[in-house]
Every structure is written in C-alpha cells, then in structure tokens.
Amino acid sequence: MRPASRRIDIRRTGIRRTGERRSGARWSDARWSGGRAVRRRGRRWAAVLGAGALVVAGGGLLAGPAQAMATASVAVDFPTHCIPPAIAGIPPIDGTTSAQITVDNAAPKVGDTVTVTYTVVEPAASNPVDLALPADIMTPTGKVTVGGAQSEDVTVTGPKKNGPVPGKGAFPSFSMTGAFTVTAPGEITLSPGDYNIHTSYIMELDTPCTVTDPPAPVSQKIIATDGGGQVNERSIRLGAASGKAGAPVTVTGSKFTAGASVTLAGRAGDAQTGDTATVKADGSGSFSGQLTVNDPATTGVVAYEGTGWDAAKGAGPRAYTVTQGGGEIPDGSQRLTSSVKAGTLSMAQAGDSVALSAVDFGQGGASTGALNTVTVKDFRGGPAGWSLTGKVTDFTGPGGATIGASALGWNPACATKSGSPSTCAAGSKGTVGSAGATLASTPDGTFTGGEFTVDARLSLDVPAFSAPGAYTGVLTLTLT
C-alpha cells in the first residue's frame, strides 16, 4: 500500500523583544455452564441457529508440554481461547487443544520447500446443541509457528471433510497443510498456532481458537543444512486463509525486485487457475494487492515476477481454501447470506497549521503547542498493523536565521475507539528531528483494524539569542 503522507506547517508566533506584551434485540437463547448447554427459552430457535456453532468442551487441568526431540514429531497440549459464533449466545471458553505437527522432509537443505501438516488431534470445541450436524460441513484453517534458525507463520488449510457430529458430541480430529521455504541452516522448530473452524450448515459460521500463551510447545524439530546455492528470499502472506468463492484476499509481499510487476495467482494443486491480478513492487520490493478467488478448487495463492510461474522469482504457494455453503436446508428454513467488504488504511488531520507559543529574546526556552489531532482508520480487515511516523525540517526565520530540526520534541498520545480489534500504542517522548520518529502504531495480528485518534504535545527548544521574528518548519506525517 502506498504510504499516506500529510504536511503540517508549524509556525512560532514570533520571538518578542524584551518588554513586549504577550498575546492571548439480542440473540441469546442458550448459555454454556459446566460443559452442558442450558436452554432458557426459545428451545427450537436455539437448536437451529446454533447448529453450526462450536464451543470449548470443558476446562480441566493441562498436561505438561511434551518435549520434541530433534527430527521427531510428538503431540502437544496447549491452552486455547475459543470464541463461538455470537448468534449462538455462548460466551468465550478456555479449554485445551491437543495437536501434532509433521513434515514431509525432516532434513531439508536451504532453498528446499517443506510441507507441514497440522493435525488437531482433540479440538477444544464440541457441538453445543442437541441437533446433529451432517458430514462435510467443517473447513479448518490455521497457522504453524516456525522458530529457531528462521521465524515465520505458515498458513495451513484443510479440506471440507468430516464425519457426522451427534448432538452434544465432540468434534472430530482434522488436519491442515501448508508449506514454507527453508532460508537458513540449523535447527528449525515447529509449533501449532491459532486455528479457525468454519462451518457451513444453515448459515456460514466461524469459531476462531487462539493459543492462550503463545507460542505453543514445539511439536516437531527439523535440521536444515546449507544448500550451497542462492536462496530466493521473496515471501508473501495472505490476509485470510479462506473465503467464499468470489471474495477478494489481500496479498502482501516482500523482497521482490524493486519496481517489478508482480502477478498474483490462484493455484489448484500444481496448476494455476484463471484467477490472477497484477501489482507493482515499491522501491523496497514490497507490495500489497488483492486477488479475487473464484475457482472453488483453489488450494493456494502464489506471486511471481515475469510472464509465468518461476520458483526462482516467485513466492508461495500460501495455503488458501474456498469455503461454500453446504448441506441441505431444512424444511421451513431459509439461508441468509451477507458479506463484509474490506476497506483501506487512511488518516485525516484536524488542521494543517500549528502556532507555537512565543519566547523572549535573550531568554529563549520552550516554545510549546499541540499537534492537530490525527484520526487513523484501519478498515482493511487483514493481519497487518500500521505505523504513523513524522519528521520535521529546520525552522527558518528572519534574515536566513534557523533553528535546527533536532530542537523539536514531542510527547505522543494515542486512543483506541471502543470495539476496535487492534490497540494503538503511542510513540516515545523525545526528539522528532529530520530523521523522524514514531508517533503511534499498532502491531500485526491474526485480525487487526479499528479507529484511532493520535495527539502530541510539541516543544521547540529556542536558543536564547535567536533573532526576533517568526520561524517556520514543516512536519510531515507518513502512515504505512
């Protein structure tokens, strides 16, 4: 995404000569208690609307983390926080997930692609209602945390395949696969990460489950050796691991050739689908674009330079699954479908000029004021956070007199609007200068976004015998 920039003229009201005067209806038919669903009223609607919901099956004591031996895969247990669909009227539940990571190559070379399989042996979720769920209505997605010699999150997805689930029955085990490229020699650890279960029955519902205290225990260790060749460091990540046919997915990339034209494309196994889009890498080799995925057979997304897929000039595939409505609609029921359209990252400021207070000639000191409030709206709905930075020019005054950019300092503050998925963090108090400093930011995450207001107290350190008159500098804010 192209950074957004705003310029603010900062003007001192002038340096006074000594002796001058200063100028002046809720869906809540069921609740979860003690591992059993207690229906209060509306029994029939609770059963139907909650049919696709998932809920953690009880708490209990956690087993100690299993220790993974080098090149050996073991099942591990970890605490999980799951959020059932809101329409089910069930509060978030904390439980335990048992999972295992396996690979197709435990001794790869740098540059090799390793396929990982994330198997949830015992999900921290079960069917919360008496209504039985049919087969093949679950589509799982998740991520595997890579550590050790290299660090990244690998997207994994699973097929829409499951056996029938009886009422109040436990959800079955499921597996998800993905791949990553080995970029460094040494020991690489693999741990299970967050996962989501999408259900397609009567309506489309999601139950995201996150690792309570990440990272989860290591399930698999592999040993990578130096391949001796040049490593392709291009990489991409997706804003979502799944979506319905016709929905766009955000693709961000890094370490591509600066200024290169990059093709985004869907993959069905080893074959490219007809879903493509083109973006251009910026001066650092990074890009952000959207690919509309129409082909229901899609299993992944790639990005590459040139006229066709080339592993040496591309990245991916990153696992992606097309989810669709499934199952028969019961008599007397209607399937309702809605969608949420992804927006943009933007900012607006309350003004473009700031008048700092005057100081006395011969005394100098702090010329103070307040930055015009900046409102940041992150409506992208993906995993990326944002950063708002600022830098300032020298302040120029009468007769060519200057006050250096390093004389301007600020004390930032940032507030997050209620309901925003992300939380804004203010930058550090200190010098702004020509090199710049961070005003505010939010971190990357599984799901980010929101609305934020950013402010700062400004202070210009004016030398005691600066020539009397007005001094002007320009503060430029950049949102990325």
C-alpha positions, 0 to 999 in steps of 0.5 A, a space after each residue: 500500500 502506498 504510504 499516506 503522507 500529510 504536511 503540517 506547517 508549524 509556525 512560532 508566533 514570533 520571538 518578542 523583544 524584551 518588554 513586549 506584551 504577550 498575546 492571548 434485540 439480542 440473540 441469546 437463547 442458550 448459555 454454556 455452564 459446566 460443559 452442558 448447554 442450558 436452554 432458557 427459552 426459545 428451545 427450537 430457535 436455539 437448536 437451529 441457529 446454533 447448529 453450526 456453532 462450536 464451543 470449548 468442551 470443558 476446562 480441566 487441568 493441562 498436561 505438561 508440554 511434551 518435549 520434541 526431540 530433534 527430527 521427531 514429531 510428538 503431540 502437544 497440549 496447549 491452552 486455547 481461547 475459543 470464541 463461538 459464533 455470537 448468534 449462538 449466545 455462548 460466551 468465550 471458553 478456555 479449554 485445551 487443544 491437543 495437536 501434532 505437527 509433521 513434515 514431509 522432509 525432516 532434513 531439508 537443505 536451504 532453498 528446499 520447500 517443506 510441507 507441514 501438516 497440522 493435525 488437531 488431534 482433540 479440538 477444544 470445541 464440541 457441538 453445543 446443541 442437541 441437533 446433529 450436524 451432517 458430514 462435510 460441513 467443517 473447513 479448518 484453517 490455521 497457522 504453524 509457528 516456525 522458530 529457531 534458525 528462521 521465524 515465520 507463520 505458515 498458513 495451513 488449510 484443510 479440506 471440507 471433510 468430516 464425519 457426522 457430529 451427534 448432538 452434544 458430541 465432540 468434534 472430530 480430529 482434522 488436519 491442515 497443510 501448508 508449506 514454507 521455504 527453508 532460508 537458513 541452516 540449523 535447527 528449525 522448530 515447529 509449533 501449532 498456532 491459532 486455528 479457525 473452524 468454519 462451518 457451513 450448515 444453515 448459515 456460514 459460521 466461524 469459531 476462531 481458537 487462539 493459543 492462550 500463551 503463545 507460542 505453543 510447545 514445539 511439536 516437531 524439530 527439523 535440521 536444515 543444512 546449507 544448500 550451497 546455492 542462492 536462496 530466493 528470499 521473496 515471501 508473501 502472506 495472505 490476509 485470510 486463509 479462506 473465503 467464499 468463492 468470489 471474495 477478494 484476499 489481500 496479498 502482501 509481499 516482500 523482497 521482490 525486485 524493486 519496481 517489478 510487476 508482480 502477478 498474483 495467482 490462484 493455484 489448484 494443486 500444481 496448476 494455476 487457475 484463471 484467477 490472477 491480478 497484477 501489482 507493482 513492487 515499491 522501491 523496497 520490493 514490497 507490495 500489497 494487492 488483492 486477488 479475487 478467488 473464484 475457482 472453488 478448487 483453489 488450494 493456494 495463492 502464489 506471486 511471481 515476477 515475469 510472464 509465468 510461474 518461476 520458483 526462482 522469482 516467485 513466492 508461495 504457494 500460501 495455503 488458501 481454501 474456498 469455503 461454500 455453503 453446504 448441506 441441505 436446508 431444512 424444511 421451513 428454513 431459509 439461508 441468509 447470506 451477507 458479506 463484509 467488504 474490506 476497506 483501506 488504511 487512511 488518516 485525516 488531520 484536524 488542521 494543517 497549521 500549528 502556532 507555537 507559543 512565543 519566547 523572549 529574546 535573550 531568554 529563549 526556552 520552550 516554545 510549546 503547542 499541540 499537534 492537530 489531532 490525527 484520526 487513523 482508520 484501519 478498515 482493511 480487515 487483514 493481519 497487518 498493523 500500521 505505523 504513523 511516523 513524522 519528521 520535521 525540517 529546520 525552522 527558518 526565520 528572519 534574515 536566513 536565521 534557523 533553528 535546527 530540526 533536532 530542537 523539536 520534541 514531542 510527547 505522543 498520545 494515542 486512543 483506541 475507539 471502543 470495539 476496535 480489534 487492534 490497540 494503538 500504542 503511542 510513540 516515545 517522548 523525545 526528539 522528532 528531528 529530520 530523521 523522524 520518529 514514531 508517533 503511534 502504531 499498532 502491531 500485526 495480528 491474526 485480525 487487526 483494524 479499528 479507529 484511532 485518534 493520535 495527539 502530541 504535545 510539541 516543544 521547540 527548544 529556542 536558543 536564547 539569542 535567536 533573532 526576533 521574528 517568526 520561524 517556520 518548519 514543516 512536519 510531515 506525517 507518513 502512515 504505512 
